[in-house]
Amino acid sequence: MNKDRLARVEEYVLGLFQRSGGTRLLVREVFAGSPGYANADLVRAFEDLEKRRRALVRHTEEGDDWVSLTPEGARLAGLPAPGEALPAHPHPPKSST
C-alpha cells in the first residue's frame, strides 16, 4: 500500500473517532461504514496507527473487536484524552414563550 493511500485511510479512521466524539469504536462498524476502503486497507491503517504512531489499541471484549484511541490518538483526532472529561456545551437559551 502506498504511503499516500495509507495516510488517507488513517485520516478517515481518525475522523470517525472525531465524528463519534468517543475514543472507542467497534471494528465491524468501521468496516460497515467505510466509503470505498477495503477491509484490508483499514486493517493496515489500524496496524500503522497502533505500531508506528502509537495512536490506537486493538482489543477484544466479550467477543467484539474494538479499536480505542490512546492519549496520542485522541490528540491527533482532536479529542480529549481517554479518561478526561469532555468539555461542557452550553445549553441553548430557553424560549420566553
N, C-alpha and C positions, 0 to 999 in steps of 0.2 A: 504494500500500500504506500503510495507516495505521501510525503510529508504534508503537502497542502491539503490533500483529502483528509488525512488523519486529523489535522488541525480543525477543519470544518466540522468533522464528526464530533470531536471533543467539545467544540463550542456549542454544538447542538445539545449535547448531553448536559453541559453546564447550564445552558439556557432552560432546559427542562426543570432543573432544580430551582432556578431563579423564578420561573413562572409558577411553579408549585408553591414556592415560599417555604419549602421544607428542606431538610437535609437527608431524607431517605426516600428512595423510590423503589418500587417493585420492578425487577428486571423485565418481567413479562409485559408490564405496561410500557416500558421504554421501547421494547421490541414492537409492540402492537401499534404504538403511536408514531413510529418512525416514518417520515415522509421520503421514502426512496432510498434509505440507507439499508443495506443488507445487515442481517443479524451478525454476520462475521465482522463487518466493519465496526459495528457497535462494540463487539467483544474486544476488538483490537484497541478501540478508544478507551474502554474500561481498563484494559491492561496497561496502556500507556499512562493514563491518569493515575492508576494505582502505583505502578512501579517507578516510573520516571519522575512524575510530578508530585507524587505523594498527596494527591488531591481527593482520592476516594478509596473506600474499602468495600470489597465484595464479601458477603456473608449469607448464610442460610439460617432462617429461623422457622421452625415448625414446618419444614418442607418448602418454604417460599424463599426464592433467591432475591436478595436486596443489594442495592448499592447505596452507600452512605458517604456523605462528604466528611472529610477531615477538616480541621480548622483552616488549613491552607486551601482546600477545595471550596469551603464556604466563602473565603476571601475572594477567590477567583470568580465565584458566581455572584458576588455582591450581596451575600447573606451574612447574618450574624453567625459566629462560630457555634457549633453544636453545644447546647447547654446554656448559651447566653439567651437572655430574654429578648424577644422580638420587640422592636420599637412600637410604642403605643400609637395608634392612629386616632386623631381627634374625632369625636362624634360630630355628625352634621348638626347644625342648629335645629332646634325644634320649631315646628311651624307655630306661628302665633294665632292660627285659626283653630 
